[in-house]
Amino acid sequence: MPASRLAENILDHIRVTHGTCTVQAQDLIAALDQYRRTEQSVTADTLGYMMRSFFDNCRHLIAFEQLAVLQCAGDRLTRDAKCLLNDNIAAVCRH
């Protein structure tokens, strides 16, 4: 796959994932707003699940974006920058 096509696919994936994170954030806001207005909320388990899902997706999106920088920037990155990105990606993968 040509590099430009790969970069396009990476950016498309990032856009879609940002959309997913946005919808999750809107769902969380709606659940919390419902509690503020009516003092009735989704269960603590449901809210916890929603929050974990949102933060997990955000962490994975950040790791994917860092991977995209590694792929697209290639040799233009300094050794230290590559190490930092690799370490950050590895930390997300361990969770």
VENHU-V239635 format. One record per residue. RES is the residue in three letters. OMEGA is omega in whole degrees, 0 to 359 (* if undefined). D_FIRST is the distance of its C-alpha to the first C-alpha in whole Angstrom. Layout:
BEGIN
RES:OMEGA:D_FIRST / RES:OMEGA:D_FIRST
END
This chain:
BEGIN
MET:178:0 / PRO:183:4 / ALA:182:6 / SER:178:8 / ARG:177:6 / LEU:179:6 / ALA:178:10 / GLU:179:11 / ASN:178:10 / ILE:180:12 / LEU:176:15 / ASP:179:15 / HIS:179:16 / ILE:179:18 / ARG:180:20 / VAL:181:21 / THR:175:22 / HIS:178:24 / GLY:178:26 / THR:178:26 / CYS:179:28 / THR:179:30 / VAL:178:31 / GLN:179:32 / ALA:178:34 / GLN:177:36 / ASP:177:37 / LEU:179:39 / ILE:180:40 / ALA:180:42 / ALA:180:43 / LEU:178:45 / ASP:177:46 / GLN:178:48 / TYR:181:49 / ARG:183:51 / ARG:189:52 / THR:186:53 / GLU:172:53 / GLN:186:52 / SER:170:48 / VAL:181:46 / THR:178:47 / ALA:178:46 / ASP:180:44 / THR:179:42 / LEU:177:42 / GLY:178:41 / TYR:180:38 / MET:181:37 / MET:179:37 / ARG:179:35 / SER:180:32 / PHE:183:32 / PHE:176:32 / ASP:179:30 / ASN:178:27 / CYS:179:28 / ARG:180:27 / HIS:177:24 / LEU:178:23 / ILE:179:24 / ALA:179:22 / PHE:178:19 / GLU:177:19 / GLN:176:20 / LEU:178:17 / ALA:177:15 / VAL:178:17 / LEU:182:17 / GLN:187:13 / CYS:181:13 / ALA:175:16 / GLY:185:16 / ASP:179:19 / ARG:178:20 / LEU:174:22 / THR:178:25 / ARG:180:26 / ASP:179:28 / ALA:178:26 / LYS:180:23 / CYS:180:26 / LEU:179:27 / LEU:179:24 / ASN:180:23 / ASP:180:27 / ASN:179:26 / ILE:179:23 / ALA:180:25 / ALA:178:29 / VAL:181:27 / CYS:179:26 / ARG:183:29 / HIS:*:31
END
